[in-house]
Amino acid sequence: MSTQATGTRFGVLGTLEVHGPAGPVAVPAPRQRVVLAMLLLEPGQVVPVDRLIDAVWDDAPPATARAQVQICVSALRRRLTDGGLPGTIVTRAPGYFAQVGTAAHDLAAFDDAVRRARFAATQRRPSEAAGLYGTALALWRDEPLLGVPSRLVRSAAERLAERRFAVVEEHVAVLLELGQAARLAGELGELVEAHPFRERVRALHMLALAQSGRRAEALASYQRARQLFVEQLGLEPGEELRRAERAVLAATPRRPAESTPPPAPPDSGRAARLLPLAAADFAGREGLAARAERLLTGPGMPIVALTGIAGAGKSALAVHLGHQLAPVFPDGQLYAGLAGTTAEPRAASAVLGRFLAALGVPDAELPAGADARAALYRDRLAGRRILVVLDDASGEGQLLPLLPGGPSAAVLVTSRQRLTALPGVHHLPLAPLPVADAVRLVGTVLGDERPRSEPDAVRHLVELCDRLPLAVRAAAARLAARPDWRIATLVAQLKRPGRLLAALSHAHLDVTEAFASMYRPLGPAAQHLFRRLPLVGGPVPIGPMCAALLGSTADEADSAVAELVTAGLVTAHWAEPAPRLELTGLLRAYAADRLAADDRPADHRATLLRLDAARQATRSWHAPRWASAAVPG
């Protein structure tokens, strides 16, 4: 754990700065500054080594790039430790993350203050919101990350500057609500001149002018904007500017929620509420939910991706979060199940049609093409505080048309894979439930005294379920259907040979089918390797042993291993001298079932012979080159 103390400060909202308990920590080497900047841009988030390589060398990394990044990290760790900041950089596959406290990191403190300001604004506490917005903006010292030589860092800095501008707009809107229009009109006029195509700034300027008794100037500003937009962009002003013009014409420029958050457009009817019913027996994940909430209520357009294997509880957590955050997103919550893990993922055009209908677009006005629908969708979301929940995504291509275009919305995604190409995404992987949470889930589903009367049995039960929420819920549902059973009765059933998965199926809760949905998309080689892994009888050494199981070359086996790791069906441990694959109990049982169903007896015998021949080779084997991305030095 980090030993950061009082006086510690990490700064990215200006020049890159690090202060330890004894004073500034110098980081003069350009590559070290790039690596540190990348880690501090996403505190607490693992930054893959490949991304660090892209940041340091842009598009032309040398063959030794991975080793040089490791050297940079080692040097940074020494500097930070010498400055009284040991434990700041933590290794976690496939890269590193910066372990810094919110109060010590200006970007984290900015995000936290903005989140609290937005919540205060939604609760109609403008004075409190204004103070928090001011606190957030006071953390900025200059342009972000000045002097860090990296195209990727500069791109991130531009996004940060855009987030700051959005917060400035929100701050101004709250100050207008507090009656400070006369003071703000001049400053907003300067911003309009500097950013003539930024509609919200001009809308706020119009409201400030009108509130200051300068209604004619406000309307003239709108006409200038319209002429500029038509002549240079070929577009009419957007909804927010048109709404500001209507407010000025109606002589009601001081509508309290006109800009923070803006009211829904007049033709939208009511707030969109598409979330399905939240699980009444939802239990656990409090820490993960709190982290997701902080990210989703931060500035800009946050995108949070909940990732994990089938049955990990991603969808349940996403829906739970959507309902929990409803007060922060008063303009609604859009939800779509994308069916990304099925044979027929939902087309973006169909999802956009459903969303636009919920946003008040009549069927007769719904565009036919996906691009036109996406443009109208972004226009309808402009300036509105809406949470978009996209469940079971197949990949970035399916998601990109469904992303809002402005900073007022937030996006929550669930997917079995890491969406590494999605811009600015925060990944939150779902691990098995802690034992206490899994036991609590059993008690919540059962609603009777059995968990309290059989504490050892219920702990044994959740461990047999690998603390996988789907399996725990299925076991508890089976017990709920049999109030005459003791928990120990079901435990005994689960321990019978060949009965583990069969006993974890109840109504729509089917662990076998969940695993099958992960197994079916695999290539033939990965399927063959997966179902033969139980033949080893424990952790499987990677290398010749996997090639023997597959009956293939080492390169083909490496590719199959990589596919299984990506799918989440196995866990890879790359520590020397014995890199290995491990299966959870449930996945081992599923692999054994597939082996019995799909491999012929002759295949089985041949595989065992190859295994015997390969055992000696595993003692001197080293990890394949591609695996070095998993655990940096």
C-alpha positions in Angstrom: 0.0 0.0 0.0 1.0 3.6 -0.6 2.6 5.5 2.3 1.7 8.9 1.0 1.7 11.5 3.8 0.7 15.1 4.5 2.2 17.5 2.0 1.9 15.0 -0.9 0.6 16.5 -4.2 0.3 15.2 -7.7 -0.5 17.8 -10.3 -1.6 17.5 -14.0 -3.8 20.6 -14.2 -0.9 22.7 -15.3 2.7 21.6 -15.6 3.3 18.0 -14.3 4.2 18.3 -10.6 5.0 15.9 -7.8 5.5 17.0 -4.2 6.5 14.6 -1.5 6.5 15.1 2.3 9.9 16.8 2.0 9.2 18.9 -1.1 9.2 18.7 -4.9 10.2 15.5 -6.6 12.1 16.2 -9.8 11.3 14.1 -12.9 13.5 15.6 -15.6 13.7 12.7 -18.0 11.2 13.2 -20.9 10.2 9.5 -21.1 9.7 9.2 -17.4 7.5 12.3 -17.5 5.4 10.8 -20.3 4.9 7.5 -18.3 4.1 9.4 -15.1 1.6 11.7 -16.9 -0.2 8.7 -18.4 -0.5 7.0 -15.0 -1.7 10.2 -13.3 -4.3 10.8 -16.0 -6.1 7.7 -14.9 -5.4 7.3 -11.2 -6.4 3.9 -9.9 -6.9 2.6 -13.5 -4.5 0.1 -15.0 -2.7 1.6 -18.0 -1.5 -1.2 -20.3 2.2 -1.3 -21.2 1.2 -1.2 -24.9 -0.5 2.2 -24.3 2.5 3.5 -22.5 4.7 2.5 -25.5 2.3 4.4 -27.8 2.6 7.4 -25.5 6.4 7.4 -25.4 7.1 6.6 -29.1 3.9 7.5 -31.0 3.8 5.3 -34.0 7.5 4.1 -34.2 8.5 2.2 -31.0 11.8 0.4 -31.0 12.1 -3.4 -30.6 13.2 -2.8 -27.0 10.2 -0.5 -26.1 8.8 -2.8 -23.5 12.0 -3.2 -21.7 12.6 0.6 -21.8 9.2 1.2 -20.3 10.1 -1.1 -17.5 13.3 0.8 -17.0 11.3 4.1 -16.9 9.0 2.7 -14.3 11.9 1.4 -12.1 13.6 4.8 -12.3 10.3 6.6 -11.4 9.8 4.3 -8.5 13.2 5.2 -7.2 12.6 8.9 -7.5 9.2 8.7 -5.8 10.6 6.5 -3.0 13.5 8.9 -2.4 10.9 11.7 -2.3 8.9 9.9 0.4 6.3 8.4 -1.9 6.9 4.6 -2.0 4.2 2.4 -3.4 2.8 5.1 -5.7 3.2 2.9 -8.9 1.7 -0.5 -8.7 2.2 -3.4 -11.1 -0.9 -5.1 -12.3 -1.4 -7.0 -15.5 -1.4 -5.9 -18.2 0.4 -2.7 -17.0 0.7 -0.3 -14.1 -1.5 2.0 -12.1 -0.9 5.1 -9.9 -2.1 4.6 -6.3 -2.9 8.2 -5.2 -5.5 9.6 -2.9 -8.2 11.9 -4.1 -7.1 14.8 -1.9 -3.5 14.5 -3.1 -4.2 14.5 -6.8 -5.5 17.7 -8.4 -7.4 15.9 -11.2 -9.1 13.5 -8.8 -10.0 16.4 -6.5 -11.4 18.3 -9.4 -13.6 15.4 -10.5 -14.8 14.9 -6.9 -15.7 18.5 -6.4 -17.5 18.6 -9.8 -19.4 15.5 -9.0 -20.6 17.0 -5.7 -21.4 20.3 -7.4 -23.6 18.6 -10.0 -25.4 16.7 -7.3 -26.0 19.9 -5.4 -27.3 21.6 -8.6 -29.8 18.7 -9.2 -31.0 19.1 -5.6 -31.7 22.9 -6.2 -28.9 24.0 -3.9 -27.3 26.6 -6.2 -25.1 28.4 -3.6 -23.5 25.1 -2.5 -23.1 24.1 -6.2 -21.4 27.4 -7.0 -18.9 27.1 -4.2 -18.0 23.5 -5.2 -17.6 24.5 -8.9 -15.4 27.4 -7.8 -13.3 25.0 -5.7 -12.9 22.7 -8.7 -11.9 25.4 -11.1 -9.4 26.9 -8.6 -7.3 23.7 -8.9 -6.3 24.6 -12.4 -2.9 26.3 -12.6 -2.4 26.5 -16.4 -3.0 24.4 -19.5 -2.9 20.7 -18.5 0.4 18.8 -18.6 2.4 21.5 -20.2 5.8 20.4 -21.4 5.2 16.6 -21.6 6.5 15.5 -25.0 3.8 13.0 -26.2 1.1 13.2 -28.8 -1.1 10.8 -26.7 -0.6 13.0 -23.6 -1.4 16.2 -25.6 -4.6 14.5 -26.9 -5.6 13.7 -23.3 -4.7 17.3 -22.2 -7.1 18.6 -24.9 -9.9 16.5 -23.5 -9.1 17.7 -20.0 -9.3 21.3 -21.3 -12.7 20.5 -22.8 -13.9 19.1 -19.5 -12.8 22.3 -17.7 -14.7 24.4 -20.3 -17.8 22.4 -19.7 -17.5 22.9 -15.9 -17.0 26.7 -16.5 -20.3 26.7 -18.4 -22.0 24.8 -15.6 -20.5 27.2 -13.0 -21.8 30.2 -14.9 -25.2 28.7 -15.2 -25.4 28.4 -11.4 -24.2 31.9 -10.9 -26.9 33.2 -13.3 -29.4 31.4 -11.2 -28.0 33.3 -8.1 -28.6 36.6 -9.9 -25.0 37.5 -10.9 -25.9 38.2 -14.5 -24.6 41.8 -14.6 -21.1 40.7 -13.5 -21.0 37.8 -15.9 -22.3 39.4 -19.1 -19.0 41.0 -20.0 -16.9 37.8 -19.3 -19.3 35.7 -21.3 -19.1 38.1 -24.2 -15.4 37.6 -24.3 -15.9 33.8 -24.3 -18.4 34.1 -27.2 -15.8 36.0 -29.2 -13.2 33.4 -28.5 -15.5 30.4 -29.1 -18.1 31.6 -31.6 -19.5 28.1 -32.4 -19.9 27.0 -28.8 -23.6 27.1 -28.4 -23.9 26.8 -24.7 -21.6 29.8 -24.0 -23.7 31.9 -26.4 -26.9 30.7 -24.8 -25.6 31.6 -21.3 -24.5 35.0 -22.7 -28.0 35.6 -24.1 -29.5 34.8 -20.7 -27.1 37.0 -18.8 -27.8 39.9 -21.2 -31.6 39.4 -20.8 -31.3 39.2 -17.0 -29.3 42.4 -17.0 -32.1 44.3 -18.9 -30.3 44.0 -22.3 -33.0 41.9 -24.1 -32.4 43.5 -27.5 -28.7 42.7 -27.3 -29.5 39.1 -26.4 -31.8 38.7 -29.4 -29.1 40.3 -31.6 -26.6 37.8 -30.4 -28.9 35.0 -31.4 -29.3 36.4 -34.9 -25.5 36.8 -35.3 -25.1 33.2 -34.2 -27.7 32.0 -36.7 -26.1 33.9 -39.5 -22.7 32.5 -38.6 -23.9 28.9 -38.4 -25.9 29.0 -41.6 -23.1 30.7 -43.6 -20.1 28.7 -42.3 -21.6 25.4 -41.3 -24.8 25.1 -43.3 -26.7 24.4 -40.1 -29.4 26.1 -38.0 -28.6 26.7 -34.3 -29.2 23.7 -32.0 -31.9 23.2 -29.4 -30.1 24.9 -26.6 -29.7 28.2 -28.5 -33.3 28.0 -29.7 -34.4 27.4 -26.1 -32.5 30.5 -24.9 -34.1 32.6 -27.7 -37.6 31.4 -26.6 -36.8 32.3 -23.0 -35.7 35.8 -24.0 -38.7 36.3 -26.2 -41.0 35.2 -23.4 -39.2 37.5 -21.0 -38.4 34.7 -18.6 -34.7 34.4 -18.8 -34.2 33.4 -15.2 -35.7 30.0 -15.3 -33.7 28.3 -12.5 -32.9 25.1 -14.3 -32.4 26.6 -17.7 -28.8 25.5 -18.0 -27.9 23.4 -14.9 -29.2 21.0 -15.8 -31.2 22.3 -18.9 -34.9 21.3 -19.0 -35.9 18.6 -21.4 -36.8 20.0 -24.9 -40.5 21.0 -25.1 -41.3 18.2 -27.5 -39.7 15.4 -25.5 -42.8 15.0 -23.3 -41.2 13.5 -20.2 -37.9 12.2 -19.0 -36.9 8.9 -20.6 -37.1 6.0 -18.2 -36.0 2.8 -19.9 -34.2 0.9 -17.1 -35.6 -2.6 -16.4 -36.6 -3.5 -12.8 -33.6 -3.6 -10.4 -33.1 -7.0 -8.7 -34.7 -6.8 -5.3 -32.2 -9.2 -3.8 -29.1 -7.4 -5.1 -26.3 -7.7 -2.6 -22.6 -6.8 -2.4 -20.4 -4.8 -4.8 -20.6 -1.7 -2.6 -17.0 -0.6 -3.2 -17.3 -1.2 -7.0 -20.6 0.6 -7.1 -19.2 3.6 -5.3 -16.2 3.9 -7.6 -18.5 3.6 -10.7 -20.7 6.3 -9.2 -17.8 8.7 -8.8 -16.7 8.1 -12.3 -20.2 8.5 -13.9 -20.9 11.7 -12.1 -17.5 13.3 -13.1 -17.0 16.0 -15.7 -17.0 15.5 -19.4 -18.8 12.5 -20.8 -17.6 9.6 -18.6 -17.8 6.1 -20.0 -17.6 3.3 -17.5 -17.3 -0.4 -18.6 -18.2 -3.2 -16.3 -16.3 -6.3 -17.5 -16.2 -9.9 -16.5 -17.2 -13.5 -17.4 -20.7 -14.7 -17.9 -22.6 -14.8 -14.6 -20.3 -12.2 -12.9 -23.3 -9.9 -12.3 -22.5 -7.1 -14.7 -26.0 -6.5 -15.9 -27.5 -6.6 -12.4 -24.9 -4.1 -11.2 -25.5 -1.8 -14.2 -29.2 -1.7 -13.6 -28.7 -1.2 -9.9 -26.4 1.7 -10.5 -28.8 3.2 -13.1 -31.6 3.4 -10.5 -29.3 4.6 -7.8 -28.1 7.5 -9.9 -31.5 8.6 -11.1 -31.5 11.8 -9.0 -28.2 12.8 -10.6 -29.6 12.3 -14.1 -33.0 13.9 -13.9 -33.6 14.0 -17.7 -33.7 10.2 -17.7 -32.0 6.9 -18.2 -31.8 5.2 -21.5 -31.2 1.4 -21.5 -30.6 -1.2 -24.3 -29.7 -4.8 -24.2 -27.3 -5.1 -27.1 -27.2 -9.0 -27.2 -23.5 -8.8 -28.0 -22.8 -12.4 -26.9 -25.6 -13.9 -29.0 -25.6 -15.0 -32.6 -27.5 -11.8 -33.6 -26.2 -8.7 -31.8 -28.6 -5.7 -32.0 -27.9 -3.2 -34.8 -27.1 0.3 -33.7 -29.9 1.6 -36.0 -32.6 -0.4 -34.1 -31.3 0.8 -30.7 -31.2 4.4 -31.9 -34.8 4.1 -33.1 -35.9 3.0 -29.7 -33.9 5.7 -27.9 -35.3 8.5 -30.2 -38.9 7.3 -29.6 -38.2 7.5 -25.8 -36.8 11.0 -26.4 -40.1 12.2 -28.1 -39.4 11.7 -31.8 -42.6 10.7 -33.6 -42.4 7.7 -35.9 -43.1 9.9 -38.9 -40.0 12.0 -38.2 -37.6 9.1 -37.5 -34.8 9.0 -40.1 -34.2 5.8 -42.0 -30.4 5.6 -42.0 -28.2 4.8 -39.0 -26.0 7.9 -39.5 -29.0 10.3 -39.6 -30.5 8.6 -36.5 -27.2 9.0 -34.6 -27.0 12.7 -35.5 -30.6 13.3 -34.3 -29.9 11.3 -31.2 -26.8 13.4 -30.3 -28.8 16.6 -30.9 -31.7 15.4 -28.7 -29.2 14.6 -25.9 -27.4 17.9 -26.1 -27.4 19.7 -22.8 -29.5 17.0 -21.0 -28.4 15.1 -17.9 -29.0 11.5 -19.1 -27.4 8.2 -18.2 -27.1 5.8 -21.2 -26.8 2.1 -20.1 -25.6 -0.3 -22.9 -25.8 -3.9 -21.7 -23.9 -6.8 -23.2 -21.9 -5.1 -25.8 -20.1 -7.1 -28.5 -17.3 -4.5 -29.0 -16.5 -0.9 -29.8 -18.0 -1.0 -33.3 -21.4 -1.7 -31.9 -21.1 1.0 -29.2 -19.6 4.0 -31.1 -22.9 5.1 -32.8 -24.7 5.0 -29.5 -22.4 7.4 -27.6 -23.8 10.9 -26.9 -22.0 13.9 -28.4 -21.7 16.2 -25.4 -20.5 16.4 -21.8 -23.9 16.4 -20.1 -24.5 12.7 -20.5 -22.7 9.6 -19.1 -22.4 6.1 -20.4 -22.4 2.8 -18.5 -21.5 -0.3 -20.6 -21.3 -4.0 -19.7 -19.2 -6.4 -21.8 -17.3 -9.6 -21.4 -14.2 -8.1 -23.1 -12.1 -5.1 -22.3 -13.1 -2.3 -24.7 -9.6 -0.9 -25.1 -10.4 1.1 -28.3 -13.2 3.0 -26.7 -12.0 6.6 -26.1 -11.6 7.6 -22.5 -13.3 4.4 -21.1 -12.8 3.5 -17.4 -12.7 -0.3 -17.0 -14.1 -1.9 -13.8 -13.6 -5.7 -13.8 -15.9 -7.8 -11.7 -14.1 -10.4 -9.6 -15.9 -13.2 -7.6 -17.9 -11.9 -4.7 -16.2 -11.8 -1.3 -17.4 -14.6 0.9 -19.4 -12.3 3.2 -21.2 -10.8 0.2 -21.9 -14.2 -1.4 -23.3 -15.4 2.0 -25.4 -12.3 2.2 -26.8 -12.9 -1.3 -27.9 -16.4 -0.3 -29.7 -15.0 2.8 -31.4 -12.3 0.8 -32.7 -14.8 -1.8 -33.8 -17.3 0.8 -35.4 -14.9 3.3 -35.4 -17.5 6.1 -33.3 -18.8 9.0 -31.3 -21.5 7.2 -28.2 -19.4 6.5 -28.0 -18.3 10.1 -28.6 -21.8 11.4 -26.0 -23.4 9.0 -23.1 -21.0 8.8 -20.5 -23.6 7.8 -22.8 -25.1 5.1 -23.6 -21.8 3.5 -19.9 -20.8 3.3 -19.2 -24.2 1.8 -22.0 -23.7 -0.7 -20.8 -20.3 -2.0 -17.2 -21.7 -2.4 -18.6 -24.5 -4.4 -20.2 -21.8 -6.5 -16.9 -20.1 -7.0 -18.7 -17.0 -5.4 -20.0 -16.4 -9.0 -23.2 -14.3 -8.5 -25.2 -16.3 -11.1 -24.2 -19.7 -9.5 -24.9 -18.4 -6.0 -28.2 -17.0 -7.0 -29.2 -20.3 -8.7 -28.2 -22.4 -5.7 -30.2 -20.1 -3.4 -33.2 -20.1 -5.7 -33.2 -24.0 -5.7 -33.1 -23.9 -1.8 -35.9 -21.3 -1.8 -38.0 -23.7 -3.9 -37.3 -26.5 -1.3 -37.9 -25.1 2.1 -37.8 -28.6 3.5 -34.1 -28.9 2.5 -31.2 -28.1 4.7 -28.3 -26.1 3.0 -26.1 -29.1 3.7 -28.4 -31.2 1.5 -27.7 -29.1 -1.5 -24.0 -29.0 -0.7 -24.0 -32.8 -0.7 -25.6 -32.8 -4.1 -23.1 -30.4 -5.6 -20.2 -32.5 -4.4 -21.5 -35.7 -6.1 -19.4 -36.5 -9.2 -20.9 -34.9 -12.4 -23.7 -33.1 -10.5 -22.1 -29.7 -9.8 -23.4 -27.9 -12.9 -26.6 -29.8 -13.2 -27.6 -28.8 -9.7 -26.9 -25.1 -10.5 -29.8 -24.7 -12.9 -33.1 -23.3 -11.7 -35.7 -21.7 -14.0 -33.8 -19.0 -16.0 -30.7 -19.3 -13.9 -28.5 -21.7 -15.8 -24.7 -21.7 -15.2 -24.1 -24.3 -17.9 -25.7 -22.2 -20.6 -23.8 -19.1 -19.4 -20.5 -21.0 -19.8 -21.7 -22.4 -23.2 -22.2 -18.8 -24.4 -18.5 -18.2 -23.7 -17.4 -21.5 -25.2 -19.3 -21.5 -28.5 -17.6 -18.4 -30.1 -14.1 -19.9 -29.5 -12.1 -21.2 -32.5 -11.7 -25.0 -32.8 -8.2 -25.0 -31.4 -9.2 -23.0 -28.3 -12.2 -25.2 -27.8 -10.1 -28.4 -28.0 -7.5 -27.0 -25.5 -10.1 -25.8 -23.0 -12.0 -29.0 -22.7 -8.8 -31.0 -22.3 -7.3 -28.9 -19.5 -8.9 -31.0 -16.8 -6.8 -34.0 -17.9 -3.8 -32.4 -16.2 -5.5 -32.6 -12.8 -4.4 -29.2 -11.6 -2.8 -26.0 -12.8 -1.6 -26.5 -16.4 2.0 -25.4 -17.3 1.9 -23.2 -20.3 4.1 -24.3 -23.2 4.8 -27.9 -24.4 2.0 -29.2 -22.0 -0.6 -27.1 -23.8 0.8 -28.1 -27.2 0.5 -31.7 -26.1 -3.1 -31.3 -25.0 -3.9 -29.7 -28.4 -1.7 -32.0 -30.5 -0.2 -28.9 -32.3 2.8 -26.7 -32.6 3.8 -24.4 -29.8 2.7 -21.3 -31.8 -0.7 -22.8 -32.4 -1.0 -23.6 -28.7 0.1 -20.1 -27.7 -2.7 -18.7 -29.9 -5.3 -20.9 -28.3 -4.1 -20.0 -24.8 -4.3 -16.3 -25.7 -7.9 -16.8 -26.9 -8.9 -18.6 -23.7 -7.3 -15.8 -21.6 -9.1 -13.1 -23.5 -12.4 -14.9 -23.2 -12.0 -15.2 -19.5 -12.3 -19.0 -19.4 -8.9 -19.4 -17.8 -6.7 -17.4 -15.5 -3.1 -17.1 -16.6 -0.2 -16.8 -14.1 3.0 -15.7 -15.8 5.4 -15.8 -12.8 8.5 -17.7 -13.5 9.7 -20.5 -13.3 6.3 -22.1 -13.8 3.8 -20.0 -15.9 0.5 -21.8 -15.7 -3.2 -21.8 -16.5 -5.9 -22.3 -13.8 -9.6 -23.1 -14.0 -12.2 -22.3 -11.4 -14.1 -25.3 -10.0 -17.2 -24.5 -12.1 -15.3 -24.0 -15.3 -13.3 -27.2 -14.7 -16.5 -29.1 -14.3 -17.9 -27.5 -17.6 -14.6 -28.4 -19.4 -14.9 -32.0 -18.2 -18.5 -32.1 -19.4 -17.4 -30.9 -22.9 -14.5 -33.4 -23.0 -16.9 -36.3 -22.3 -19.4 -35.0 -24.9 -17.0 -34.0 -27.7 -13.8 -36.1 -27.6 -13.8 -39.7 -28.8 -12.1 -42.3 -26.7 -9.3 -42.6 -29.2 -8.7 -38.8 -29.0 -8.7 -39.1 -25.2 -6.0 -41.9 -25.2 -3.8 -40.0 -27.7 -4.0 -36.9 -25.6 -2.9 -38.7 -22.5 0.1 -40.2 -24.4 1.2 -36.8 -25.6 0.9 -35.4 -22.0 3.2 -38.1 -20.6 5.8 -37.3 -23.3 5.5 -33.5 -22.6 5.9 -33.5 -18.8 9.7 -33.5 -18.9 9.7 -30.6 -21.4 7.7 -28.2 -19.2 10.6 -28.1 -16.7 12.8 -26.0 -19.0 10.1 -24.0 -20.8 9.7 -20.2 -20.7 6.7 -18.0 -21.4 5.9 -17.2 -25.1 6.8 -13.7 -26.3 3.2 -12.4 -26.4 2.7 -13.3 -22.7 5.2 -10.6 -21.7 2.4 -8.1 -22.1 0.6 -9.7 -19.2 3.0 -8.9 -16.3 5.5 -6.1 -16.8 8.7 -5.9 -14.8 
